[in-house]
Amino acid sequence: MSQGHSGEPRPSGRHCGRCAVSFRGAFGAILVLIATLAGGCGRDETPASAEAPPGFWFGEGTDDAGGLSGLPYANGYEADGGGWTGLRLTGDGSPPIGLPALFSSGHEPAAYVLRADGSVRARWSLEAAGESAAVMPPFEHPSQRAWRALLPLPNGGLLAIHEGLCLVRLDADSQVVWSGAPRAHHDVCLIDGERACVLDRERRSRIDDGASARPVPYLSEDGLRVVSLATGETLRRISLVDALMDSRWSSILVEAWPGSGVVEIGDGTGDIELGLDPLHANGVELDPDAGGEVAIVFLRDVGALARIDLVSGELLSLDLGPWVGAHDPQPVPGRAGWTALFDNHGARGVTPPRSRVVLTDGRRTEEFDARPGSFRSEVCGAIAALEGGGWLVTSTTEGRALAFGPNGSLAWEFRTPFRIEEQGLIAALLDMRPLRPTAPR
């Protein structure tokens, strides 16, 4: 069991330098996406531990021959090398855990159901929305056409995120009820039967006082937007930048400026600008153990797991731990105060490189022992709790999902049959969850 950090201001000095990792993607007519991500190569020497050091700066944004670019997530990453697709069960013939499951794919805006017999069918789709989709803002980039995250509602409806564009609610017949939460991205969770909380970003004047050399006009201000499920109206917005600046962990933001990445920020009309992206919030979930309205938020580019009071806007805690480029914080059922993460790059000293699921209470960190299954997603990735302590893991860039029992045994594996045909790429498996989740998500 490895030790993490909890509740203490981060010491000065950076724990990680920069290392380029290239990956492939396609946005319809765009030929190839090459984004520069930081790996965890902080010093010249290789860390002796298999764990990443506390905290992590995911690195600078992307530079190309034409200048600075802030590139969104891709519809597909890895080349189609052939091989099998569909569902493979590895259990003893009993009903497989975690199925049926709902998932979204990079090739189109739709939510699919994967059944225990391996069949796949669309449950909701934007194509079926018809004229009701006219309430949505115009797409600013081809990658926004896919649904980055899904959240089924108790009445047969669905919340879906068009990455960096908006949050939409659809009814049971795929009709768009409303479009709201401008520039929503990555993740959404329910607060109660009347409200949801979604990550968003807004353009803001730069406040780094020249600490970043990036020649971009704005700061990308990550926020938490509380919206009405009935109307999509914004009820409250909390700036994550302000929450960090006003906390005792403000030095983390100061240290993040020089290596800050960049991101595209639309305005709902098709106009896109670039902004500094020092935090890159990429996951939100309601904390079931907080005794109030508290959100668990992961800030990828500073490697921080934060808890935010949705009433006061106060940053309550900040944990820096042995994870790198992680995604999708999820409460751990039956373990009060524990949170799980899809840890993209935190497994050190492993050949070939792999991703993993880590669990932490802010002081201690454990790795879920997924013994028979290795998975690797350079970006994105998701997890969902299964009955009895197992986990459903979405390896986005591979287009794979793996369901593990509580002892780490592999119950089933799914490999998406969908492709980005223009480029021969496997469609990104963006989000998958059981239709009857056991976790708050």
LINTAVEN-V115671 format. One record per backbone hydrogen bond with DSSP energy under -0.5 kcal/mol. NH is the residue of the N-H (numbers start at 0). CO is the residue of the C=O. If there is no record, write none. Layout:
BEGIN
NH_CO / NH_CO
END
This chain:
BEGIN
1_364 / 3_362 / 4_319 / 6_317 / 20_36 / 25_75 / 26_29 / 28_26 / 29_26 / 32_24 / 33_31 / 34_32 / 36_20 / 36_34 / 37_57 / 38_18 / 40_38 / 41_39 / 54_320 / 55_301 / 57_55 / 57_300 / 60_259 / 61_68 / 63_66 / 66_63 / 68_61 / 70_68 / 74_25 / 76_425 / 77_396 / 79_423 / 80_78 / 85_414 / 87_412 / 89_410 / 90_410 / 98_95 / 99_113 / 100_113 / 101_432 / 102_111 / 103_430 / 104_107 / 104_109 / 105_427 / 107_104 / 109_107 / 110_123 / 111_102 / 112_120 / 113_100 / 113_111 / 114_112 / 114_118 / 117_114 / 120_112 / 122_110 / 123_110 / 125_108 / 128_125 / 129_125 / 129_126 / 131_128 / 132_129 / 133_130 / 134_131 / 135_132 / 137_267 / 143_140 / 144_141 / 145_142 / 146_107 / 147_145 / 147_160 / 148_160 / 150_158 / 152_156 / 155_152 / 157_169 / 158_150 / 159_167 / 160_148 / 161_159 / 161_165 / 162_145 / 162_160 / 163_183 / 164_161 / 164_183 / 165_161 / 166_179 / 167_159 / 168_177 / 169_157 / 170_174 / 173_170 / 176_168 / 176_174 / 177_168 / 179_166 / 180_231 / 182_164 / 183_180 / 184_198 / 186_184 / 188_196 / 190_194 / 191_194 / 195_226 / 196_188 / 197_224 / 198_186 / 199_222 / 200_182 / 201_220 / 203_218 / 205_216 / 210_207 / 215_213 / 217_273 / 218_203 / 219_275 / 220_201 / 220_218 / 221_219 / 222_199 / 223_237 / 224_197 / 224_222 / 225_223 / 225_235 / 226_195 / 226_224 / 227_232 / 228_193 / 229_193 / 231_227 / 234_225 / 234_232 / 235_225 / 237_223 / 239_221 / 239_237 / 240_221 / 242_238 / 243_239 / 244_240 / 245_241 / 246_243 / 249_246 / 251_248 / 252_248 / 252_249 / 253_249 / 254_250 / 255_251 / 256_252 / 258_255 / 259_256 / 260_276 / 262_274 / 264_272 / 266_270 / 272_264 / 274_262 / 275_217 / 276_260 / 281_297 / 282_297 / 284_295 / 286_293 / 287_285 / 289_286 / 293_291 / 294_307 / 295_284 / 296_294 / 296_305 / 297_282 / 298_296 / 298_303 / 299_279 / 299_297 / 300_278 / 301_278 / 301_298 / 302_298 / 302_299 / 303_298 / 304_318 / 305_296 / 305_303 / 306_316 / 307_294 / 308_313 / 309_292 / 309_307 / 312_308 / 315_306 / 315_313 / 316_306 / 318_304 / 320_302 / 322_320 / 326_341 / 327_281 / 329_339 / 331_337 / 332_330 / 334_331 / 337_334 / 338_359 / 339_329 / 340_357 / 341_326 / 342_340 / 342_355 / 343_341 / 344_323 / 346_353 / 347_49 / 347_345 / 354_374 / 355_342 / 357_340 / 357_355 / 358_365 / 359_338 / 360_363 / 361_363 / 364_1 / 365_358 / 367_356 / 367_365 / 369_367 / 370_368 / 371_407 / 372_369 / 381_393 / 383_391 / 385_389 / 388_385 / 389_386 / 390_403 / 391_383 / 392_390 / 392_401 / 393_381 / 394_392 / 394_399 / 395_393 / 396_378 / 398_394 / 398_395 / 399_394 / 400_413 / 401_392 / 402_411 / 403_390 / 403_401 / 404_408 / 407_404 / 410_402 / 410_408 / 411_402 / 412_87 / 413_400 / 414_85 / 415_398 / 419_424 / 420_418 / 422_419 / 423_419 / 424_419 / 425_77 / 426_417 / 427_74 / 428_395 / 429_103 / 429_427 / 430_103 / 432_101 / 434_99 / 437_384
END
